[in-house]
Amino acid sequence: MVLADTITTAQNFVQTLFYVYLALVLAYIITSWIPLPYSVWLNRIQRFLYDVVDPYLRLFRRFLPALRLGGAGLDLSPIVAIIVLYVLNTVIQEGLELLR
């Protein structure tokens, strides 16, 4: 009974961590597309998002070069990063479920 409660707590923690990090990645993508006016608070938020999300995205940028479309480049690393994040969440959730 205690083990089941612990596993449920771990599953809820992993699920919440997945959603928070997914939201941070999406916020990072949006703030990189939209030019924001300079503000101390907006600058701090952008810097926080960069510090938290960019190391994870750099893992995928090593293997995925940006697509060149005319004069613009398209970075596909956030898409792959989100897919990998989802797969990791699913694998961890299923692994924890097997412990029950």
Phi and psi in radians as a Rosetta constraint file:
Dihedral C 1 N 2 CA 2 C 2 CIRCULARHARMONIC -1.184 0.35
Dihedral N 2 CA 2 C 2 N 3 CIRCULARHARMONIC -0.662 0.35
Dihedral C 2 N 3 CA 3 C 3 CIRCULARHARMONIC -1.114 0.35
Dihedral N 3 CA 3 C 3 N 4 CIRCULARHARMONIC -0.700 0.35
Dihedral C 3 N 4 CA 4 C 4 CIRCULARHARMONIC -1.122 0.35
Dihedral N 4 CA 4 C 4 N 5 CIRCULARHARMONIC -0.704 0.35
Dihedral C 4 N 5 CA 5 C 5 CIRCULARHARMONIC -1.143 0.35
Dihedral N 5 CA 5 C 5 N 6 CIRCULARHARMONIC -0.675 0.35
Dihedral C 5 N 6 CA 6 C 6 CIRCULARHARMONIC -1.159 0.35
Dihedral N 6 CA 6 C 6 N 7 CIRCULARHARMONIC -0.723 0.35
Dihedral C 6 N 7 CA 7 C 7 CIRCULARHARMONIC -1.157 0.35
Dihedral N 7 CA 7 C 7 N 8 CIRCULARHARMONIC -0.732 0.35
Dihedral C 7 N 8 CA 8 C 8 CIRCULARHARMONIC -1.083 0.35
Dihedral N 8 CA 8 C 8 N 9 CIRCULARHARMONIC -0.725 0.35
Dihedral C 8 N 9 CA 9 C 9 CIRCULARHARMONIC -1.104 0.35
Dihedral N 9 CA 9 C 9 N 10 CIRCULARHARMONIC -0.739 0.35
Dihedral C 9 N 10 CA 10 C 10 CIRCULARHARMONIC -1.126 0.35
Dihedral N 10 CA 10 C 10 N 11 CIRCULARHARMONIC -0.711 0.35
Dihedral C 10 N 11 CA 11 C 11 CIRCULARHARMONIC -1.114 0.35
Dihedral N 11 CA 11 C 11 N 12 CIRCULARHARMONIC -0.746 0.35
Dihedral C 11 N 12 CA 12 C 12 CIRCULARHARMONIC -1.123 0.35
Dihedral N 12 CA 12 C 12 N 13 CIRCULARHARMONIC -0.671 0.35
Dihedral C 12 N 13 CA 13 C 13 CIRCULARHARMONIC -1.122 0.35
Dihedral N 13 CA 13 C 13 N 14 CIRCULARHARMONIC -0.806 0.35
Dihedral C 13 N 14 CA 14 C 14 CIRCULARHARMONIC -1.115 0.35
Dihedral N 14 CA 14 C 14 N 15 CIRCULARHARMONIC -0.726 0.35
Dihedral C 14 N 15 CA 15 C 15 CIRCULARHARMONIC -1.111 0.35
Dihedral N 15 CA 15 C 15 N 16 CIRCULARHARMONIC -0.754 0.35
Dihedral C 15 N 16 CA 16 C 16 CIRCULARHARMONIC -1.156 0.35
Dihedral N 16 CA 16 C 16 N 17 CIRCULARHARMONIC -0.738 0.35
Dihedral C 16 N 17 CA 17 C 17 CIRCULARHARMONIC -1.067 0.35
Dihedral N 17 CA 17 C 17 N 18 CIRCULARHARMONIC -0.701 0.35
Dihedral C 17 N 18 CA 18 C 18 CIRCULARHARMONIC -1.053 0.35
Dihedral N 18 CA 18 C 18 N 19 CIRCULARHARMONIC -0.849 0.35
Dihedral C 18 N 19 CA 19 C 19 CIRCULARHARMONIC -1.151 0.35
Dihedral N 19 CA 19 C 19 N 20 CIRCULARHARMONIC -0.677 0.35
Dihedral C 19 N 20 CA 20 C 20 CIRCULARHARMONIC -1.153 0.35
Dihedral N 20 CA 20 C 20 N 21 CIRCULARHARMONIC -0.799 0.35
Dihedral C 20 N 21 CA 21 C 21 CIRCULARHARMONIC -1.191 0.35
Dihedral N 21 CA 21 C 21 N 22 CIRCULARHARMONIC -0.626 0.35
Dihedral C 21 N 22 CA 22 C 22 CIRCULARHARMONIC -1.079 0.35
Dihedral N 22 CA 22 C 22 N 23 CIRCULARHARMONIC -0.748 0.35
Dihedral C 22 N 23 CA 23 C 23 CIRCULARHARMONIC -1.107 0.35
Dihedral N 23 CA 23 C 23 N 24 CIRCULARHARMONIC -0.674 0.35
Dihedral C 23 N 24 CA 24 C 24 CIRCULARHARMONIC -1.149 0.35
Dihedral N 24 CA 24 C 24 N 25 CIRCULARHARMONIC -0.710 0.35
Dihedral C 24 N 25 CA 25 C 25 CIRCULARHARMONIC -1.114 0.35
Dihedral N 25 CA 25 C 25 N 26 CIRCULARHARMONIC -0.782 0.35
Dihedral C 25 N 26 CA 26 C 26 CIRCULARHARMONIC -1.129 0.35
Dihedral N 26 CA 26 C 26 N 27 CIRCULARHARMONIC -0.689 0.35
Dihedral C 26 N 27 CA 27 C 27 CIRCULARHARMONIC -1.121 0.35
Dihedral N 27 CA 27 C 27 N 28 CIRCULARHARMONIC -0.678 0.35
Dihedral C 27 N 28 CA 28 C 28 CIRCULARHARMONIC -1.089 0.35
Dihedral N 28 CA 28 C 28 N 29 CIRCULARHARMONIC -0.763 0.35
Dihedral C 28 N 29 CA 29 C 29 CIRCULARHARMONIC -1.083 0.35
Dihedral N 29 CA 29 C 29 N 30 CIRCULARHARMONIC -0.815 0.35
Dihedral C 29 N 30 CA 30 C 30 CIRCULARHARMONIC -1.121 0.35
Dihedral N 30 CA 30 C 30 N 31 CIRCULARHARMONIC -0.771 0.35
Dihedral C 30 N 31 CA 31 C 31 CIRCULARHARMONIC -1.230 0.35
Dihedral N 31 CA 31 C 31 N 32 CIRCULARHARMONIC -0.359 0.35
Dihedral C 31 N 32 CA 32 C 32 CIRCULARHARMONIC -1.416 0.35
Dihedral N 32 CA 32 C 32 N 33 CIRCULARHARMONIC -0.394 0.35
Dihedral C 32 N 33 CA 33 C 33 CIRCULARHARMONIC -1.477 0.35
Dihedral N 33 CA 33 C 33 N 34 CIRCULARHARMONIC -0.662 0.35
Dihedral C 33 N 34 CA 34 C 34 CIRCULARHARMONIC -1.713 0.35
Dihedral N 34 CA 34 C 34 N 35 CIRCULARHARMONIC 2.139 0.35
Dihedral C 34 N 35 CA 35 C 35 CIRCULARHARMONIC -1.271 0.35
Dihedral N 35 CA 35 C 35 N 36 CIRCULARHARMONIC 2.053 0.35
Dihedral C 35 N 36 CA 36 C 36 CIRCULARHARMONIC -1.689 0.35
Dihedral N 36 CA 36 C 36 N 37 CIRCULARHARMONIC 2.562 0.35
Dihedral C 36 N 37 CA 37 C 37 CIRCULARHARMONIC -1.152 0.35
Dihedral N 37 CA 37 C 37 N 38 CIRCULARHARMONIC 2.670 0.35
Dihedral C 37 N 38 CA 38 C 38 CIRCULARHARMONIC -1.231 0.35
Dihedral N 38 CA 38 C 38 N 39 CIRCULARHARMONIC 2.255 0.35
Dihedral C 38 N 39 CA 39 C 39 CIRCULARHARMONIC -2.644 0.35
Dihedral N 39 CA 39 C 39 N 40 CIRCULARHARMONIC 2.551 0.35
Dihedral C 39 N 40 CA 40 C 40 CIRCULARHARMONIC -1.050 0.35
Dihedral N 40 CA 40 C 40 N 41 CIRCULARHARMONIC -0.758 0.35
Dihedral C 40 N 41 CA 41 C 41 CIRCULARHARMONIC -1.219 0.35
Dihedral N 41 CA 41 C 41 N 42 CIRCULARHARMONIC -0.729 0.35
Dihedral C 41 N 42 CA 42 C 42 CIRCULARHARMONIC -1.135 0.35
Dihedral N 42 CA 42 C 42 N 43 CIRCULARHARMONIC -0.649 0.35
Dihedral C 42 N 43 CA 43 C 43 CIRCULARHARMONIC -1.121 0.35
Dihedral N 43 CA 43 C 43 N 44 CIRCULARHARMONIC -0.720 0.35
Dihedral C 43 N 44 CA 44 C 44 CIRCULARHARMONIC -1.143 0.35
Dihedral N 44 CA 44 C 44 N 45 CIRCULARHARMONIC -0.692 0.35
Dihedral C 44 N 45 CA 45 C 45 CIRCULARHARMONIC -1.141 0.35
Dihedral N 45 CA 45 C 45 N 46 CIRCULARHARMONIC -0.797 0.35
Dihedral C 45 N 46 CA 46 C 46 CIRCULARHARMONIC -1.088 0.35
Dihedral N 46 CA 46 C 46 N 47 CIRCULARHARMONIC -0.697 0.35
Dihedral C 46 N 47 CA 47 C 47 CIRCULARHARMONIC -1.144 0.35
Dihedral N 47 CA 47 C 47 N 48 CIRCULARHARMONIC -0.702 0.35
Dihedral C 47 N 48 CA 48 C 48 CIRCULARHARMONIC -1.071 0.35
Dihedral N 48 CA 48 C 48 N 49 CIRCULARHARMONIC -0.824 0.35
Dihedral C 48 N 49 CA 49 C 49 CIRCULARHARMONIC -1.072 0.35
Dihedral N 49 CA 49 C 49 N 50 CIRCULARHARMONIC -0.721 0.35
Dihedral C 49 N 50 CA 50 C 50 CIRCULARHARMONIC -1.090 0.35
Dihedral N 50 CA 50 C 50 N 51 CIRCULARHARMONIC -0.808 0.35
Dihedral C 50 N 51 CA 51 C 51 CIRCULARHARMONIC -1.135 0.35
Dihedral N 51 CA 51 C 51 N 52 CIRCULARHARMONIC -0.555 0.35
Dihedral C 51 N 52 CA 52 C 52 CIRCULARHARMONIC -1.543 0.35
Dihedral N 52 CA 52 C 52 N 53 CIRCULARHARMONIC -0.682 0.35
Dihedral C 52 N 53 CA 53 C 53 CIRCULARHARMONIC -1.692 0.35
Dihedral N 53 CA 53 C 53 N 54 CIRCULARHARMONIC -0.637 0.35
Dihedral C 53 N 54 CA 54 C 54 CIRCULARHARMONIC -1.062 0.35
Dihedral N 54 CA 54 C 54 N 55 CIRCULARHARMONIC -0.680 0.35
Dihedral C 54 N 55 CA 55 C 55 CIRCULARHARMONIC -1.036 0.35
Dihedral N 55 CA 55 C 55 N 56 CIRCULARHARMONIC -0.642 0.35
Dihedral C 55 N 56 CA 56 C 56 CIRCULARHARMONIC -1.191 0.35
Dihedral N 56 CA 56 C 56 N 57 CIRCULARHARMONIC -0.742 0.35
Dihedral C 56 N 57 CA 57 C 57 CIRCULARHARMONIC -1.207 0.35
Dihedral N 57 CA 57 C 57 N 58 CIRCULARHARMONIC -0.541 0.35
Dihedral C 57 N 58 CA 58 C 58 CIRCULARHARMONIC -1.089 0.35
Dihedral N 58 CA 58 C 58 N 59 CIRCULARHARMONIC -0.492 0.35
Dihedral C 58 N 59 CA 59 C 59 CIRCULARHARMONIC -1.009 0.35
Dihedral N 59 CA 59 C 59 N 60 CIRCULARHARMONIC -0.672 0.35
Dihedral C 59 N 60 CA 60 C 60 CIRCULARHARMONIC -1.553 0.35
Dihedral N 60 CA 60 C 60 N 61 CIRCULARHARMONIC -0.465 0.35
Dihedral C 60 N 61 CA 61 C 61 CIRCULARHARMONIC -1.180 0.35
Dihedral N 61 CA 61 C 61 N 62 CIRCULARHARMONIC -0.394 0.35
Dihedral C 61 N 62 CA 62 C 62 CIRCULARHARMONIC -1.112 0.35
Dihedral N 62 CA 62 C 62 N 63 CIRCULARHARMONIC -0.635 0.35
Dihedral C 62 N 63 CA 63 C 63 CIRCULARHARMONIC -1.756 0.35
Dihedral N 63 CA 63 C 63 N 64 CIRCULARHARMONIC -0.372 0.35
Dihedral C 63 N 64 CA 64 C 64 CIRCULARHARMONIC -1.986 0.35
Dihedral N 64 CA 64 C 64 N 65 CIRCULARHARMONIC 1.783 0.35
Dihedral C 64 N 65 CA 65 C 65 CIRCULARHARMONIC -1.258 0.35
Dihedral N 65 CA 65 C 65 N 66 CIRCULARHARMONIC 2.693 0.35
Dihedral C 65 N 66 CA 66 C 66 CIRCULARHARMONIC -1.175 0.35
Dihedral N 66 CA 66 C 66 N 67 CIRCULARHARMONIC 2.435 0.35
Dihedral C 66 N 67 CA 67 C 67 CIRCULARHARMONIC -1.333 0.35
Dihedral N 67 CA 67 C 67 N 68 CIRCULARHARMONIC 2.347 0.35
Dihedral C 67 N 68 CA 68 C 68 CIRCULARHARMONIC -1.683 0.35
Dihedral N 68 CA 68 C 68 N 69 CIRCULARHARMONIC 2.025 0.35
Dihedral C 68 N 69 CA 69 C 69 CIRCULARHARMONIC -2.053 0.35
Dihedral N 69 CA 69 C 69 N 70 CIRCULARHARMONIC 1.601 0.35
Dihedral C 69 N 70 CA 70 C 70 CIRCULARHARMONIC 1.210 0.35
Dihedral N 70 CA 70 C 70 N 71 CIRCULARHARMONIC -2.149 0.35
Dihedral C 70 N 71 CA 71 C 71 CIRCULARHARMONIC -1.628 0.35
Dihedral N 71 CA 71 C 71 N 72 CIRCULARHARMONIC -0.094 0.35
Dihedral C 71 N 72 CA 72 C 72 CIRCULARHARMONIC -1.855 0.35
Dihedral N 72 CA 72 C 72 N 73 CIRCULARHARMONIC 2.688 0.35
Dihedral C 72 N 73 CA 73 C 73 CIRCULARHARMONIC -1.979 0.35
Dihedral N 73 CA 73 C 73 N 74 CIRCULARHARMONIC 2.519 0.35
Dihedral C 73 N 74 CA 74 C 74 CIRCULARHARMONIC -2.035 0.35
Dihedral N 74 CA 74 C 74 N 75 CIRCULARHARMONIC 2.085 0.35
Dihedral C 74 N 75 CA 75 C 75 CIRCULARHARMONIC -1.607 0.35
Dihedral N 75 CA 75 C 75 N 76 CIRCULARHARMONIC 2.013 0.35
Dihedral C 75 N 76 CA 76 C 76 CIRCULARHARMONIC -1.641 0.35
Dihedral N 76 CA 76 C 76 N 77 CIRCULARHARMONIC -0.033 0.35
Dihedral C 76 N 77 CA 77 C 77 CIRCULARHARMONIC -1.078 0.35
Dihedral N 77 CA 77 C 77 N 78 CIRCULARHARMONIC -0.631 0.35
Dihedral C 77 N 78 CA 78 C 78 CIRCULARHARMONIC -1.106 0.35
Dihedral N 78 CA 78 C 78 N 79 CIRCULARHARMONIC -0.596 0.35
Dihedral C 78 N 79 CA 79 C 79 CIRCULARHARMONIC -1.159 0.35
Dihedral N 79 CA 79 C 79 N 80 CIRCULARHARMONIC -0.818 0.35
Dihedral C 79 N 80 CA 80 C 80 CIRCULARHARMONIC -1.150 0.35
Dihedral N 80 CA 80 C 80 N 81 CIRCULARHARMONIC -0.671 0.35
Dihedral C 80 N 81 CA 81 C 81 CIRCULARHARMONIC -1.099 0.35
Dihedral N 81 CA 81 C 81 N 82 CIRCULARHARMONIC -0.704 0.35
Dihedral C 81 N 82 CA 82 C 82 CIRCULARHARMONIC -1.167 0.35
Dihedral N 82 CA 82 C 82 N 83 CIRCULARHARMONIC -0.708 0.35
Dihedral C 82 N 83 CA 83 C 83 CIRCULARHARMONIC -1.117 0.35
Dihedral N 83 CA 83 C 83 N 84 CIRCULARHARMONIC -0.775 0.35
Dihedral C 83 N 84 CA 84 C 84 CIRCULARHARMONIC -1.125 0.35
Dihedral N 84 CA 84 C 84 N 85 CIRCULARHARMONIC -0.693 0.35
Dihedral C 84 N 85 CA 85 C 85 CIRCULARHARMONIC -1.068 0.35
Dihedral N 85 CA 85 C 85 N 86 CIRCULARHARMONIC -0.741 0.35
Dihedral C 85 N 86 CA 86 C 86 CIRCULARHARMONIC -1.131 0.35
Dihedral N 86 CA 86 C 86 N 87 CIRCULARHARMONIC -0.761 0.35
Dihedral C 86 N 87 CA 87 C 87 CIRCULARHARMONIC -1.112 0.35
Dihedral N 87 CA 87 C 87 N 88 CIRCULARHARMONIC -0.748 0.35
Dihedral C 87 N 88 CA 88 C 88 CIRCULARHARMONIC -1.064 0.35
Dihedral N 88 CA 88 C 88 N 89 CIRCULARHARMONIC -0.733 0.35
Dihedral C 88 N 89 CA 89 C 89 CIRCULARHARMONIC -1.064 0.35
Dihedral N 89 CA 89 C 89 N 90 CIRCULARHARMONIC -0.778 0.35
Dihedral C 89 N 90 CA 90 C 90 CIRCULARHARMONIC -1.124 0.35
Dihedral N 90 CA 90 C 90 N 91 CIRCULARHARMONIC -0.758 0.35
Dihedral C 90 N 91 CA 91 C 91 CIRCULARHARMONIC -1.115 0.35
Dihedral N 91 CA 91 C 91 N 92 CIRCULARHARMONIC -0.764 0.35
Dihedral C 91 N 92 CA 92 C 92 CIRCULARHARMONIC -1.146 0.35
Dihedral N 92 CA 92 C 92 N 93 CIRCULARHARMONIC -0.742 0.35
Dihedral C 92 N 93 CA 93 C 93 CIRCULARHARMONIC -1.085 0.35
Dihedral N 93 CA 93 C 93 N 94 CIRCULARHARMONIC -0.752 0.35
Dihedral C 93 N 94 CA 94 C 94 CIRCULARHARMONIC -1.189 0.35
Dihedral N 94 CA 94 C 94 N 95 CIRCULARHARMONIC -0.651 0.35
Dihedral C 94 N 95 CA 95 C 95 CIRCULARHARMONIC -1.113 0.35
Dihedral N 95 CA 95 C 95 N 96 CIRCULARHARMONIC -0.716 0.35
Dihedral C 95 N 96 CA 96 C 96 CIRCULARHARMONIC -1.184 0.35
Dihedral N 96 CA 96 C 96 N 97 CIRCULARHARMONIC -0.591 0.35
Dihedral C 96 N 97 CA 97 C 97 CIRCULARHARMONIC -1.171 0.35
Dihedral N 97 CA 97 C 97 N 98 CIRCULARHARMONIC -0.576 0.35
Dihedral C 97 N 98 CA 98 C 98 CIRCULARHARMONIC -1.193 0.35
Dihedral N 98 CA 98 C 98 N 99 CIRCULARHARMONIC -0.419 0.35
Dihedral C 98 N 99 CA 99 C 99 CIRCULARHARMONIC -1.292 0.35
Dihedral N 99 CA 99 C 99 N 100 CIRCULARHARMONIC -0.302 0.35
